Amino acid sequence: MSDEQHALADGILAEAGKQAESIQAEWKQSHHARNAALKKRIDDLESETTGLIEKELKRISSRMTAQIEMEQRKANLRLQDSAYRDVELRAAEKLRSLVGSDEYRVILRNWVVEAGVGLAAERVTVNCSATERSVIGEILPAAEKEISEHLGRPVNVVLSDGEPVEEQGVVLISEDGQTGYSNRVSDRLRRWRNRIRRIIHDSLFGVDENG
């Protein structure tokens, strides 16, 4: 090979080397760029995934909290209902045990007076259970006097000759039969239900400052 041919070959090889170096440099630059882009995408995906996980956790936590609060409210209501039924049964049992006592005579007289004043009729009949009829007969004169004093006019209160009521307590009916006032035990407990429930609630869970 002549000197000229050697020089041409060396030039071609040198140029090829430069081209190879340029291509390698571009490849490295492109490789780094792709790696950087890939890493950024991975970081973005991790961030998105973390955000989605956090949102899902918050959603699940919020749902579970709501469910727990709902179950707690249901449990509280069941507890209050159970306590109320217990109070109601105990009150009824206590009143049944008092029948025939002096304490119960006072209670019955107060019930008759309350009903008589509420009716405000000139003549009323009083009915009660069979076990209470003898007691009612004893306390009617005093009750009649007290009702008359409350209303400021004479009121005639008599024992009903009809069938006795089945429940404990008294029922007063006006002479015309148009109005009545029940002070049976079940009716009195029903009228006091909200107050009893409030007392039970405050006893179990503390006083509700919001009313």
Secondary structure, DSSP 8 states (H G I E B T S, - for coil): --HHHHHHHHHHHHHHHHHHHHHHHHHHHHHHHHHHHHHHHHHHHHHHHHHHHHHHHHHHHHHHHHHHHHHHHHHHHHHHHHHHHHHHHHHHHHHHHHTTSHHHHHHHHHHHHHHHHHH--SEEEEEE-GGGHHHHHHHHHHHHHHHHHHHTS--EEEE--S---SSSEEEEEETTSS-EEEEEHHHHHHHTHHHHHHHHHHHHH---TT-
